[in-house]
Amino acid sequence: MSAPDAVERAARWFIDCRRLDMQGLADELGVSRATLFRRVGGREELLGRALWAVTERSLAVAAKRWERERPADALHTTGSLRHFNAIVAESKGLRRLIDEEQALAMRILTDPRGRIQPGVVGAVEAALRWDMKEFGLEPIIEPEDLAYALVRIGESFLYADGLAAREPDVEKANRLQRALIEA
């Protein structure tokens, strides 16, 4: 069992709405719990790696969906974000994680030193820079700051509202993000 195998299996558990249980995962992988910990770290570390694997795939799917339907003059960023927001809002695994382990979910999802938030910010910044190059987009703030703001808006409306017992508001997130990009 390699670390990537464990991360992939943990990602599958997340997608299947299964709570990540290190002993259960070790049993499924045919290794001891101690070996699993040595190879991938603790539960929070493994869950963060698994969520990043799922997030990375979701970002790619969102971009591909938008590119298939994107009008020739439409920005890459707005449509990709819209599709990504929808994927996040529809994630049953994410809903379960937020409902059952709120503090852990927010730590993993929004830690600026973690994998998820910086990775998503980087992907959004790359899309903004693509739009700047291809369409002459001139954001009123630096692309890295705009990307961070766009991601924080998405977090607020897509999963932070779960902490306040409100449903994700994809449309509001989409409108606010688009307004910032096009300002």
Residue pairs with C-beta under 8 A, 6 or more apart in sequence:
1 29
1 30
1 31
1 35
1 36
1 39
2 39
3 39
3 40
5 29
6 25
6 29
6 36
6 39
6 40
6 46
7 40
7 46
7 49
7 50
7 53
8 50
8 53
9 25
9 28
9 29
10 20
10 25
10 40
10 46
10 47
10 49
10 50
11 50
11 51
11 53
11 54
13 19
13 20
13 25
13 50
14 20
14 47
14 50
14 51
14 54
14 93
14 97
15 54
15 93
16 93
17 92
17 93
17 96
19 96
19 100
20 43
20 46
20 47
20 50
22 33
22 36
22 37
22 42
22 43
22 46
23 33
25 36
25 46
26 32
26 33
26 35
26 36
29 36
31 39
40 46
40 49
44 104
44 107
44 108
47 104
47 108
48 108
48 114
48 115
48 116
49 115
51 108
51 109
51 115
51 116
52 115
52 116
52 119
54 93
55 115
55 116
55 119
55 120
56 119
58 84
58 87
58 88
59 80
59 84
59 120
59 123
61 83
61 87
62 80
62 81
62 82
62 83
62 84
62 86
62 87
63 76
63 80
63 83
63 127
65 83
66 76
66 79
66 80
66 82
66 83
67 76
69 79
70 76
70 79
73 135
75 131
75 135
75 137
75 181
76 127
76 130
76 131
76 134
77 124
77 127
77 128
77 130
77 131
77 137
77 150
77 181
78 177
78 178
78 181
78 182
80 127
81 124
81 127
81 150
81 154
81 174
81 177
82 174
82 177
82 178
84 120
84 154
85 154
85 157
85 158
85 170
85 173
85 174
85 177
86 170
88 94
88 154
88 158
88 159
88 168
89 158
89 168
89 170
94 105
94 159
95 162
97 104
97 105
98 105
98 106
98 159
98 162
98 163
99 162
102 162
102 163
105 159
106 159
106 160
106 163
107 114
108 114
108 116
109 116
109 117
109 155
109 159
110 116
110 117
110 155
110 160
111 117
112 118
117 151
117 155
120 151
120 154
121 144
121 147
121 148
121 151
122 147
124 147
124 150
124 151
125 143
125 144
125 146
125 147
128 137
128 139
128 143
128 146
128 147
128 181
129 143
131 137
131 181
132 138
132 139
132 143
137 181
139 146
139 181
139 183
140 183
141 149
146 180
146 181
149 180
150 177
150 180
150 181
153 173
153 176
153 177
153 180
154 173
154 177
156 173
157 168
157 169
157 170
157 172
157 173
157 176
158 168
158 169
158 170
158 173
159 168
161 167
161 168
161 169
162 168
